[in-house]
Amino acid sequence: MDIMNPYETPATFKLHRAEYLVGFAITIVLILTHLGEIRWIPALALFAYIDLFGYIPGAIAYRRSRDGRIPRFYYVLYNTMHSLITCTVVVALWLWLVGPEWALLAVPFHVFGDRGVFGNFLKPFGLPFEPVASPLYDQLAAALRRRSAGPGPVPTPVDDLAVASPEAAR
């Protein structure tokens, strides 16, 4: 929402995903437009490296974990490989070492698809590696709905927490 409250409501989450869907659609149009010019082995490698190094190790560790807790290293690995900064560095290195080519569309296609189609953004340490519904989020969403529903001044977050959790008011 803002720099002091970095969370999203269901509506802003949909808008955030929609921005990536636009990028995803553009990559699809470019891929279809240049289908015959794409070197598919490099394109598949560029598409796959992100999950081979960023997602699969953490997913395996998560599934093997008895309590769903895995080392932060897997989160860092996921976030690093799915970062647009890292992807830009990879594309820039490819451009410098190999040269420009349409296979590079696989990188934004992957990241924009993850975020726009699947809603997979960077992973915070405080949540399970794989998405799991949280009762805390449900409480937060309910408090945000109450804040936006009525006329008059918006109550402070402390007032919302008191309504959502009487223990928080004590």
CNS distance restraints for C-alpha pairs under 8 A (distance, minus, plus):
assign (resid   1 and name CA) (resid   5 and name CA) 5.75 0.50 0.50
assign (resid   1 and name CA) (resid   6 and name CA) 5.39 0.50 0.50
assign (resid   1 and name CA) (resid   7 and name CA) 5.62 0.50 0.50
assign (resid   1 and name CA) (resid   8 and name CA) 5.75 0.50 0.50
assign (resid   1 and name CA) (resid   9 and name CA) 7.99 0.50 0.50
assign (resid   2 and name CA) (resid   6 and name CA) 5.65 0.50 0.50
assign (resid   2 and name CA) (resid   7 and name CA) 7.92 0.50 0.50
assign (resid   8 and name CA) (resid  12 and name CA) 5.70 0.50 0.50
assign (resid   8 and name CA) (resid  13 and name CA) 5.65 0.50 0.50
assign (resid   9 and name CA) (resid  13 and name CA) 6.00 0.50 0.50
assign (resid   9 and name CA) (resid 141 and name CA) 6.71 0.50 0.50
assign (resid   9 and name CA) (resid 144 and name CA) 7.71 0.50 0.50
assign (resid  10 and name CA) (resid  14 and name CA) 6.28 0.50 0.50
assign (resid  10 and name CA) (resid 141 and name CA) 7.92 0.50 0.50
assign (resid  11 and name CA) (resid  15 and name CA) 6.35 0.50 0.50
assign (resid  12 and name CA) (resid  16 and name CA) 5.98 0.50 0.50
assign (resid  13 and name CA) (resid  17 and name CA) 6.16 0.50 0.50
assign (resid  14 and name CA) (resid  18 and name CA) 6.06 0.50 0.50
assign (resid  15 and name CA) (resid  19 and name CA) 6.43 0.50 0.50
assign (resid  16 and name CA) (resid  20 and name CA) 6.94 0.50 0.50
assign (resid  16 and name CA) (resid 116 and name CA) 7.92 0.50 0.50
assign (resid  17 and name CA) (resid  21 and name CA) 6.22 0.50 0.50
assign (resid  17 and name CA) (resid 115 and name CA) 6.01 0.50 0.50
assign (resid  17 and name CA) (resid 116 and name CA) 4.38 0.50 0.50
assign (resid  17 and name CA) (resid 117 and name CA) 7.40 0.50 0.50
assign (resid  17 and name CA) (resid 119 and name CA) 6.33 0.50 0.50
assign (resid  18 and name CA) (resid  22 and name CA) 6.39 0.50 0.50
assign (resid  18 and name CA) (resid 116 and name CA) 6.05 0.50 0.50
assign (resid  19 and name CA) (resid  23 and name CA) 6.84 0.50 0.50
assign (resid  19 and name CA) (resid 116 and name CA) 7.25 0.50 0.50
assign (resid  20 and name CA) (resid  24 and name CA) 6.05 0.50 0.50
assign (resid  20 and name CA) (resid 112 and name CA) 5.11 0.50 0.50
assign (resid  20 and name CA) (resid 113 and name CA) 7.34 0.50 0.50
assign (resid  20 and name CA) (resid 115 and name CA) 6.18 0.50 0.50
assign (resid  20 and name CA) (resid 116 and name CA) 4.66 0.50 0.50
assign (resid  21 and name CA) (resid  25 and name CA) 6.00 0.50 0.50
assign (resid  21 and name CA) (resid 112 and name CA) 6.54 0.50 0.50
assign (resid  21 and name CA) (resid 113 and name CA) 7.01 0.50 0.50
assign (resid  21 and name CA) (resid 115 and name CA) 7.77 0.50 0.50
assign (resid  21 and name CA) (resid 116 and name CA) 4.52 0.50 0.50
assign (resid  21 and name CA) (resid 117 and name CA) 6.69 0.50 0.50
assign (resid  22 and name CA) (resid  26 and name CA) 6.25 0.50 0.50
assign (resid  23 and name CA) (resid  27 and name CA) 6.28 0.50 0.50
assign (resid  23 and name CA) (resid 108 and name CA) 7.77 0.50 0.50
assign (resid  23 and name CA) (resid 109 and name CA) 7.98 0.50 0.50
assign (resid  23 and name CA) (resid 112 and name CA) 6.17 0.50 0.50
assign (resid  24 and name CA) (resid  28 and name CA) 6.27 0.50 0.50
assign (resid  24 and name CA) (resid 108 and name CA) 7.31 0.50 0.50
assign (resid  24 and name CA) (resid 109 and name CA) 5.70 0.50 0.50
assign (resid  24 and name CA) (resid 112 and name CA) 5.05 0.50 0.50
assign (resid  24 and name CA) (resid 113 and name CA) 5.74 0.50 0.50
assign (resid  24 and name CA) (resid 116 and name CA) 7.17 0.50 0.50
assign (resid  25 and name CA) (resid  29 and name CA) 6.24 0.50 0.50
assign (resid  26 and name CA) (resid  30 and name CA) 6.20 0.50 0.50
assign (resid  27 and name CA) (resid  31 and name CA) 5.99 0.50 0.50
assign (resid  27 and name CA) (resid 105 and name CA) 6.34 0.50 0.50
assign (resid  27 and name CA) (resid 108 and name CA) 7.07 0.50 0.50
assign (resid  27 and name CA) (resid 109 and name CA) 5.79 0.50 0.50
assign (resid  28 and name CA) (resid  32 and name CA) 6.08 0.50 0.50
assign (resid  28 and name CA) (resid 109 and name CA) 7.32 0.50 0.50
assign (resid  29 and name CA) (resid  33 and name CA) 5.96 0.50 0.50
assign (resid  30 and name CA) (resid  34 and name CA) 6.07 0.50 0.50
assign (resid  30 and name CA) (resid 105 and name CA) 7.87 0.50 0.50
assign (resid  31 and name CA) (resid  35 and name CA) 5.51 0.50 0.50
assign (resid  31 and name CA) (resid  38 and name CA) 7.81 0.50 0.50
assign (resid  31 and name CA) (resid 102 and name CA) 7.48 0.50 0.50
assign (resid  31 and name CA) (resid 105 and name CA) 7.02 0.50 0.50
assign (resid  34 and name CA) (resid  38 and name CA) 6.54 0.50 0.50
assign (resid  34 and name CA) (resid 102 and name CA) 7.10 0.50 0.50
assign (resid  37 and name CA) (resid 102 and name CA) 6.69 0.50 0.50
assign (resid  38 and name CA) (resid  43 and name CA) 7.30 0.50 0.50
assign (resid  38 and name CA) (resid 101 and name CA) 7.25 0.50 0.50
assign (resid  38 and name CA) (resid 102 and name CA) 5.19 0.50 0.50
assign (resid  38 and name CA) (resid 103 and name CA) 5.16 0.50 0.50
assign (resid  39 and name CA) (resid  43 and name CA) 6.24 0.50 0.50
assign (resid  39 and name CA) (resid 102 and name CA) 7.44 0.50 0.50
assign (resid  39 and name CA) (resid 103 and name CA) 5.74 0.50 0.50
assign (resid  40 and name CA) (resid  44 and name CA) 5.95 0.50 0.50
assign (resid  40 and name CA) (resid 103 and name CA) 6.75 0.50 0.50
assign (resid  41 and name CA) (resid  45 and name CA) 6.22 0.50 0.50
assign (resid  42 and name CA) (resid  46 and name CA) 5.99 0.50 0.50
assign (resid  42 and name CA) (resid 103 and name CA) 6.21 0.50 0.50
assign (resid  43 and name CA) (resid  47 and name CA) 6.08 0.50 0.50
assign (resid  43 and name CA) (resid 103 and name CA) 4.37 0.50 0.50
assign (resid  43 and name CA) (resid 104 and name CA) 6.44 0.50 0.50
assign (resid  43 and name CA) (resid 105 and name CA) 7.50 0.50 0.50
assign (resid  43 and name CA) (resid 106 and name CA) 5.51 0.50 0.50
assign (resid  44 and name CA) (resid  48 and name CA) 5.96 0.50 0.50
assign (resid  44 and name CA) (resid 106 and name CA) 7.18 0.50 0.50
assign (resid  45 and name CA) (resid  49 and name CA) 5.96 0.50 0.50
assign (resid  46 and name CA) (resid  50 and name CA) 7.45 0.50 0.50
assign (resid  46 and name CA) (resid 103 and name CA) 7.64 0.50 0.50
assign (resid  46 and name CA) (resid 104 and name CA) 6.97 0.50 0.50
assign (resid  46 and name CA) (resid 106 and name CA) 5.91 0.50 0.50
assign (resid  46 and name CA) (resid 107 and name CA) 5.96 0.50 0.50
assign (resid  47 and name CA) (resid 106 and name CA) 4.95 0.50 0.50
assign (resid  47 and name CA) (resid 107 and name CA) 5.57 0.50 0.50
assign (resid  47 and name CA) (resid 109 and name CA) 7.77 0.50 0.50
assign (resid  47 and name CA) (resid 110 and name CA) 5.98 0.50 0.50
assign (resid  48 and name CA) (resid  52 and name CA) 5.96 0.50 0.50
assign (resid  49 and name CA) (resid  53 and name CA) 6.02 0.50 0.50
assign (resid  49 and name CA) (resid  54 and name CA) 7.82 0.50 0.50
assign (resid  50 and name CA) (resid  54 and name CA) 5.50 0.50 0.50
assign (resid  50 and name CA) (resid  55 and name CA) 7.31 0.50 0.50
assign (resid  50 and name CA) (resid  81 and name CA) 5.35 0.50 0.50
assign (resid  50 and name CA) (resid  82 and name CA) 6.37 0.50 0.50
assign (resid  51 and name CA) (resid  55 and name CA) 4.51 0.50 0.50
assign (resid  51 and name CA) (resid  56 and name CA) 5.80 0.50 0.50
assign (resid  51 and name CA) (resid  78 and name CA) 7.89 0.50 0.50
assign (resid  51 and name CA) (resid  81 and name CA) 7.61 0.50 0.50
assign (resid  52 and name CA) (resid  56 and name CA) 5.53 0.50 0.50
assign (resid  52 and name CA) (resid  57 and name CA) 7.41 0.50 0.50
assign (resid  53 and name CA) (resid  57 and name CA) 6.72 0.50 0.50
assign (resid  53 and name CA) (resid  77 and name CA) 7.17 0.50 0.50
assign (resid  53 and name CA) (resid  78 and name CA) 7.58 0.50 0.50
assign (resid  53 and name CA) (resid  81 and name CA) 7.01 0.50 0.50
assign (resid  54 and name CA) (resid  58 and name CA) 7.34 0.50 0.50
assign (resid  54 and name CA) (resid  74 and name CA) 7.57 0.50 0.50
assign (resid  54 and name CA) (resid  77 and name CA) 5.10 0.50 0.50
assign (resid  54 and name CA) (resid  78 and name CA) 3.98 0.50 0.50
assign (resid  54 and name CA) (resid  79 and name CA) 7.23 0.50 0.50
assign (resid  54 and name CA) (resid  80 and name CA) 7.25 0.50 0.50
assign (resid  54 and name CA) (resid  81 and name CA) 5.09 0.50 0.50
assign (resid  54 and name CA) (resid  82 and name CA) 6.96 0.50 0.50
assign (resid  55 and name CA) (resid  59 and name CA) 6.05 0.50 0.50
assign (resid  55 and name CA) (resid  74 and name CA) 7.97 0.50 0.50
assign (resid  55 and name CA) (resid  77 and name CA) 7.71 0.50 0.50
assign (resid  55 and name CA) (resid  78 and name CA) 5.40 0.50 0.50
assign (resid  56 and name CA) (resid  60 and name CA) 6.07 0.50 0.50
assign (resid  57 and name CA) (resid  61 and name CA) 6.25 0.50 0.50
assign (resid  57 and name CA) (resid  74 and name CA) 6.96 0.50 0.50
assign (resid  58 and name CA) (resid  62 and name CA) 5.92 0.50 0.50
assign (resid  58 and name CA) (resid  70 and name CA) 7.68 0.50 0.50
assign (resid  58 and name CA) (resid  74 and name CA) 4.91 0.50 0.50
assign (resid  58 and name CA) (resid  75 and name CA) 7.18 0.50 0.50
assign (resid  58 and name CA) (resid  78 and name CA) 7.43 0.50 0.50
assign (resid  58 and name CA) (resid 129 and name CA) 7.22 0.50 0.50
assign (resid  59 and name CA) (resid  63 and name CA) 6.16 0.50 0.50
assign (resid  59 and name CA) (resid 129 and name CA) 7.30 0.50 0.50
assign (resid  59 and name CA) (resid 130 and name CA) 7.41 0.50 0.50
assign (resid  60 and name CA) (resid  64 and name CA) 6.19 0.50 0.50
assign (resid  61 and name CA) (resid  65 and name CA) 6.07 0.50 0.50
assign (resid  61 and name CA) (resid  70 and name CA) 6.43 0.50 0.50
assign (resid  62 and name CA) (resid  68 and name CA) 5.60 0.50 0.50
assign (resid  62 and name CA) (resid  69 and name CA) 6.82 0.50 0.50
assign (resid  62 and name CA) (resid  70 and name CA) 6.04 0.50 0.50
assign (resid  62 and name CA) (resid 129 and name CA) 6.63 0.50 0.50
assign (resid  62 and name CA) (resid 130 and name CA) 7.60 0.50 0.50
assign (resid  63 and name CA) (resid  68 and name CA) 7.28 0.50 0.50
assign (resid  65 and name CA) (resid  69 and name CA) 6.31 0.50 0.50
assign (resid  65 and name CA) (resid  70 and name CA) 6.81 0.50 0.50
assign (resid  68 and name CA) (resid 128 and name CA) 6.55 0.50 0.50
assign (resid  68 and name CA) (resid 129 and name CA) 7.73 0.50 0.50
assign (resid  69 and name CA) (resid 128 and name CA) 7.01 0.50 0.50
assign (resid  70 and name CA) (resid  74 and name CA) 7.22 0.50 0.50
assign (resid  70 and name CA) (resid 129 and name CA) 7.79 0.50 0.50
assign (resid  71 and name CA) (resid  75 and name CA) 7.68 0.50 0.50
assign (resid  72 and name CA) (resid  76 and name CA) 6.29 0.50 0.50
assign (resid  72 and name CA) (resid 125 and name CA) 6.61 0.50 0.50
assign (resid  73 and name CA) (resid  77 and name CA) 6.03 0.50 0.50
assign (resid  74 and name CA) (resid  78 and name CA) 6.07 0.50 0.50
assign (resid  75 and name CA) (resid  79 and name CA) 6.02 0.50 0.50
assign (resid  75 and name CA) (resid 123 and name CA) 6.12 0.50 0.50
assign (resid  75 and name CA) (resid 124 and name CA) 7.32 0.50 0.50
assign (resid  75 and name CA) (resid 125 and name CA) 6.70 0.50 0.50
assign (resid  75 and name CA) (resid 129 and name CA) 7.18 0.50 0.50
assign (resid  76 and name CA) (resid  80 and name CA) 5.85 0.50 0.50
assign (resid  77 and name CA) (resid  81 and name CA) 6.13 0.50 0.50
assign (resid  78 and name CA) (resid  82 and name CA) 6.04 0.50 0.50
assign (resid  78 and name CA) (resid 122 and name CA) 7.47 0.50 0.50
assign (resid  78 and name CA) (resid 123 and name CA) 7.39 0.50 0.50
assign (resid  79 and name CA) (resid  83 and name CA) 5.76 0.50 0.50
assign (resid  79 and name CA) (resid 122 and name CA) 5.26 0.50 0.50
assign (resid  79 and name CA) (resid 123 and name CA) 6.38 0.50 0.50
assign (resid  80 and name CA) (resid  86 and name CA) 6.39 0.50 0.50
assign (resid  81 and name CA) (resid  86 and name CA) 6.25 0.50 0.50
assign (resid  81 and name CA) (resid  87 and name CA) 7.21 0.50 0.50
assign (resid  82 and name CA) (resid  86 and name CA) 7.25 0.50 0.50
assign (resid  82 and name CA) (resid  87 and name CA) 7.17 0.50 0.50
assign (resid  82 and name CA) (resid 111 and name CA) 6.48 0.50 0.50
assign (resid  82 and name CA) (resid 122 and name CA) 7.15 0.50 0.50
assign (resid  83 and name CA) (resid  87 and name CA) 6.23 0.50 0.50
assign (resid  83 and name CA) (resid 122 and name CA) 7.59 0.50 0.50
assign (resid  84 and name CA) (resid  88 and name CA) 5.93 0.50 0.50
assign (resid  84 and name CA) (resid 111 and name CA) 7.71 0.50 0.50
assign (resid  85 and name CA) (resid  89 and name CA) 6.34 0.50 0.50
assign (resid  86 and name CA) (resid  90 and name CA) 6.21 0.50 0.50
assign (resid  87 and name CA) (resid  91 and name CA) 6.13 0.50 0.50
assign (resid  87 and name CA) (resid 107 and name CA) 6.73 0.50 0.50
assign (resid  87 and name CA) (resid 108 and name CA) 7.84 0.50 0.50
assign (resid  88 and name CA) (resid  92 and name CA) 5.96 0.50 0.50
assign (resid  89 and name CA) (resid  93 and name CA) 6.04 0.50 0.50
assign (resid  90 and name CA) (resid  94 and name CA) 6.13 0.50 0.50
assign (resid  91 and name CA) (resid  95 and name CA) 6.09 0.50 0.50
assign (resid  91 and name CA) (resid 104 and name CA) 6.68 0.50 0.50
assign (resid  91 and name CA) (resid 107 and name CA) 7.79 0.50 0.50
assign (resid  92 and name CA) (resid  96 and name CA) 6.17 0.50 0.50
assign (resid  93 and name CA) (resid  97 and name CA) 5.90 0.50 0.50
assign (resid  93 and name CA) (resid  98 and name CA) 7.99 0.50 0.50
assign (resid  94 and name CA) (resid  98 and name CA) 5.24 0.50 0.50
assign (resid  94 and name CA) (resid  99 and name CA) 6.27 0.50 0.50
assign (resid  94 and name CA) (resid 100 and name CA) 7.56 0.50 0.50
assign (resid  95 and name CA) (resid  99 and name CA) 4.15 0.50 0.50
assign (resid  95 and name CA) (resid 100 and name CA) 5.04 0.50 0.50
assign (resid  95 and name CA) (resid 101 and name CA) 7.93 0.50 0.50
assign (resid 100 and name CA) (resid 104 and name CA) 7.73 0.50 0.50
assign (resid 104 and name CA) (resid 108 and name CA) 7.91 0.50 0.50
assign (resid 105 and name CA) (resid 109 and name CA) 6.02 0.50 0.50
assign (resid 106 and name CA) (resid 110 and name CA) 6.02 0.50 0.50
assign (resid 107 and name CA) (resid 111 and name CA) 6.48 0.50 0.50
assign (resid 108 and name CA) (resid 112 and name CA) 5.59 0.50 0.50
assign (resid 108 and name CA) (resid 113 and name CA) 7.87 0.50 0.50
assign (resid 109 and name CA) (resid 113 and name CA) 5.73 0.50 0.50
assign (resid 110 and name CA) (resid 114 and name CA) 6.08 0.50 0.50
assign (resid 111 and name CA) (resid 115 and name CA) 6.26 0.50 0.50
assign (resid 112 and name CA) (resid 116 and name CA) 5.63 0.50 0.50
assign (resid 112 and name CA) (resid 117 and name CA) 7.71 0.50 0.50
assign (resid 113 and name CA) (resid 117 and name CA) 5.10 0.50 0.50
assign (resid 113 and name CA) (resid 118 and name CA) 6.78 0.50 0.50
assign (resid 114 and name CA) (resid 118 and name CA) 5.11 0.50 0.50
assign (resid 114 and name CA) (resid 119 and name CA) 6.23 0.50 0.50
assign (resid 114 and name CA) (resid 120 and name CA) 5.30 0.50 0.50
assign (resid 114 and name CA) (resid 121 and name CA) 7.40 0.50 0.50
assign (resid 115 and name CA) (resid 119 and name CA) 4.49 0.50 0.50
assign (resid 115 and name CA) (resid 120 and name CA) 4.73 0.50 0.50
assign (resid 115 and name CA) (resid 121 and name CA) 5.56 0.50 0.50
assign (resid 116 and name CA) (resid 120 and name CA) 7.76 0.50 0.50
assign (resid 123 and name CA) (resid 127 and name CA) 7.46 0.50 0.50
assign (resid 123 and name CA) (resid 129 and name CA) 6.94 0.50 0.50
assign (resid 127 and name CA) (resid 131 and name CA) 7.81 0.50 0.50
assign (resid 128 and name CA) (resid 132 and name CA) 6.75 0.50 0.50
assign (resid 133 and name CA) (resid 137 and name CA) 7.76 0.50 0.50
assign (resid 134 and name CA) (resid 138 and name CA) 6.66 0.50 0.50
assign (resid 135 and name CA) (resid 139 and name CA) 6.33 0.50 0.50
assign (resid 136 and name CA) (resid 140 and name CA) 6.22 0.50 0.50
assign (resid 137 and name CA) (resid 141 and name CA) 6.00 0.50 0.50
assign (resid 138 and name CA) (resid 142 and name CA) 6.11 0.50 0.50
assign (resid 139 and name CA) (resid 143 and name CA) 6.19 0.50 0.50
assign (resid 139 and name CA) (resid 164 and name CA) 6.17 0.50 0.50
assign (resid 140 and name CA) (resid 144 and name CA) 6.19 0.50 0.50
assign (resid 140 and name CA) (resid 164 and name CA) 7.80 0.50 0.50
assign (resid 141 and name CA) (resid 145 and name CA) 6.17 0.50 0.50
assign (resid 142 and name CA) (resid 146 and name CA) 6.28 0.50 0.50
assign (resid 142 and name CA) (resid 164 and name CA) 7.92 0.50 0.50
assign (resid 143 and name CA) (resid 147 and name CA) 6.21 0.50 0.50
assign (resid 143 and name CA) (resid 160 and name CA) 5.65 0.50 0.50
assign (resid 143 and name CA) (resid 161 and name CA) 7.47 0.50 0.50
assign (resid 143 and name CA) (resid 163 and name CA) 7.77 0.50 0.50
assign (resid 143 and name CA) (resid 164 and name CA) 6.54 0.50 0.50
assign (resid 144 and name CA) (resid 148 and name CA) 6.31 0.50 0.50
assign (resid 144 and name CA) (resid 160 and name CA) 8.00 0.50 0.50
assign (resid 145 and name CA) (resid 149 and name CA) 5.94 0.50 0.50
assign (resid 146 and name CA) (resid 150 and name CA) 7.00 0.50 0.50
assign (resid 147 and name CA) (resid 154 and name CA) 5.88 0.50 0.50
assign (resid 147 and name CA) (resid 155 and name CA) 6.52 0.50 0.50
assign (resid 147 and name CA) (resid 160 and name CA) 7.63 0.50 0.50
assign (resid 148 and name CA) (resid 154 and name CA) 7.31 0.50 0.50
assign (resid 155 and name CA) (resid 159 and name CA) 6.10 0.50 0.50
assign (resid 155 and name CA) (resid 160 and name CA) 6.98 0.50 0.50
assign (resid 156 and name CA) (resid 160 and name CA) 6.71 0.50 0.50
assign (resid 157 and name CA) (resid 161 and name CA) 6.22 0.50 0.50
assign (resid 158 and name CA) (resid 162 and name CA) 6.28 0.50 0.50
assign (resid 158 and name CA) (resid 169 and name CA) 7.77 0.50 0.50
assign (resid 159 and name CA) (resid 163 and name CA) 6.48 0.50 0.50
assign (resid 160 and name CA) (resid 164 and name CA) 6.13 0.50 0.50
assign (resid 161 and name CA) (resid 165 and name CA) 5.64 0.50 0.50
assign (resid 161 and name CA) (resid 166 and name CA) 7.63 0.50 0.50
assign (resid 161 and name CA) (resid 168 and name CA) 6.23 0.50 0.50
assign (resid 161 and name CA) (resid 169 and name CA) 7.13 0.50 0.50
assign (resid 162 and name CA) (resid 166 and name CA) 5.08 0.50 0.50
assign (resid 162 and name CA) (resid 167 and name CA) 7.29 0.50 0.50
assign (resid 162 and name CA) (resid 168 and name CA) 5.59 0.50 0.50
assign (resid 162 and name CA) (resid 169 and name CA) 4.67 0.50 0.50
assign (resid 165 and name CA) (resid 169 and name CA) 7.23 0.50 0.50
assign (resid 166 and name CA) (resid 170 and name CA) 7.13 0.50 0.50
